């Protein structure tokens, strides 16, 4: 069963909002409280829900990359592999997840781009 933020709060003797602030490293929380909450987080092996964090922060941490139809030659062209590698490495450095969308034709590229909206 997955551990919830509520369970962390109960175990640490703090509110759910305090746990959230500790996870966000809010400077208004004392170091003693941060330490106590982080110990519970580690002991229970709590992993924050990425999607829930995105909803709260109104920031997903996801970069969307729409690859053109020419990527049908992806595995024979070192160019696309290097581009994808570079995007992925730089994204990880900045704590972003990368989502790739491969399009079959120009219409699909256009529709995919048109329907994406900036979230971050």
C-alpha positions as CSV (number, residue, x, y, z in Angstrom):
1,X,0.0,0.0,0.0
2,X,1.3,3.4,-0.9
3,X,2.1,5.8,1.9
4,X,0.2,9.1,1.9
5,X,1.1,12.6,3.0
6,X,-1.6,12.3,5.7
7,X,0.1,9.2,7.2
8,X,3.5,11.1,7.2
9,X,1.8,14.0,9.0
10,X,0.2,11.7,11.6
11,X,3.4,9.8,12.3
12,X,5.5,13.1,12.6
13,X,2.8,14.8,14.7
14,X,2.3,17.7,12.3
15,X,-0.3,18.9,9.9
16,X,-0.5,17.8,6.2
17,X,0.3,21.4,5.2
18,X,3.5,21.2,7.3
19,X,4.6,18.0,5.5
20,X,3.9,19.7,2.2
21,X,6.0,22.7,3.2
22,X,8.8,20.5,4.4
23,X,8.8,18.7,1.0
24,X,8.9,22.1,-0.7
25,X,11.7,23.2,1.6
26,X,9.7,26.2,2.8
27,X,11.9,28.5,5.0
28,X,9.1,29.2,7.4
29,X,9.3,25.6,8.8
30,X,11.9,25.2,11.6
31,X,14.9,23.0,11.1
32,X,13.8,20.7,13.9
33,X,10.4,20.1,12.3
34,X,12.0,19.6,8.9
35,X,14.3,17.0,10.4
36,X,11.5,15.1,12.2
37,X,9.3,15.0,9.1
38,X,12.2,14.0,6.8
39,X,13.1,11.2,9.1
40,X,9.5,9.9,8.9
41,X,9.5,10.3,5.1
42,X,12.7,8.3,4.8
43,X,11.7,5.6,7.3
44,X,8.3,5.0,5.6
45,X,9.9,5.4,2.1
46,X,7.4,8.0,1.1
47,X,7.5,9.2,-2.5
48,X,5.5,12.3,-3.4
49,X,2.9,11.9,-6.1
50,X,4.3,13.8,-9.1
51,X,0.9,14.4,-10.6
52,X,-0.6,15.8,-7.4
53,X,2.4,18.1,-6.9
54,X,1.9,19.4,-10.5
55,X,-1.7,20.2,-9.8
56,X,-0.9,22.1,-6.6
57,X,2.0,24.0,-8.0
58,X,0.3,24.5,-11.4
59,X,3.6,23.3,-12.9
60,X,4.0,19.9,-14.3
61,X,7.8,19.6,-14.6
62,X,7.2,17.9,-18.0
63,X,8.8,19.0,-21.2
64,X,6.9,18.0,-24.3
65,X,8.9,17.4,-27.5
66,X,7.1,16.8,-30.7
67,X,9.4,15.0,-33.2
68,X,8.8,15.6,-36.9
69,X,7.9,13.0,-39.4
70,X,11.5,12.7,-40.4
71,X,12.2,10.8,-37.2
72,X,11.1,7.6,-39.0
73,X,14.9,7.4,-39.7
74,X,15.5,7.9,-35.9
75,X,17.5,4.7,-35.4
76,X,19.6,5.2,-38.5
77,X,20.3,8.8,-37.9
78,X,22.7,9.7,-35.1
79,X,21.5,13.3,-35.2
80,X,18.0,12.5,-33.7
81,X,19.5,10.2,-31.1
82,X,22.0,13.0,-30.0
83,X,19.2,15.6,-29.9
84,X,17.0,13.3,-27.8
85,X,19.9,12.5,-25.5
86,X,20.8,16.2,-25.1
87,X,17.2,17.1,-24.3
88,X,16.9,14.3,-21.8
89,X,20.2,15.0,-20.0
90,X,19.5,18.8,-19.7
91,X,15.9,18.1,-18.6
92,X,17.1,15.8,-15.8
93,X,19.6,18.4,-14.6
94,X,16.6,20.7,-14.1
95,X,14.3,18.0,-12.7
96,X,12.1,17.8,-15.7
97,X,10.5,14.7,-17.2
98,X,10.6,14.5,-21.0
99,X,7.7,13.4,-23.0
100,X,8.3,12.7,-26.7
101,X,5.5,12.6,-29.3
102,X,6.4,11.1,-32.7
103,X,4.3,12.3,-35.6
104,X,3.5,10.5,-38.8
105,X,2.9,13.5,-41.0
106,X,2.8,17.3,-41.1
107,X,-1.0,17.5,-40.2
108,X,-0.3,15.4,-37.1
109,X,2.6,17.7,-36.2
110,X,0.4,20.8,-36.5
111,X,-2.5,19.3,-34.6
112,X,-0.2,18.1,-31.8
113,X,1.5,21.5,-31.5
114,X,-1.8,23.4,-31.6
115,X,-3.4,21.3,-28.9
116,X,-0.5,21.5,-26.5
117,X,-0.6,24.5,-24.2
118,X,2.1,26.0,-22.0
119,X,1.6,24.8,-18.4
120,X,4.9,25.8,-16.7
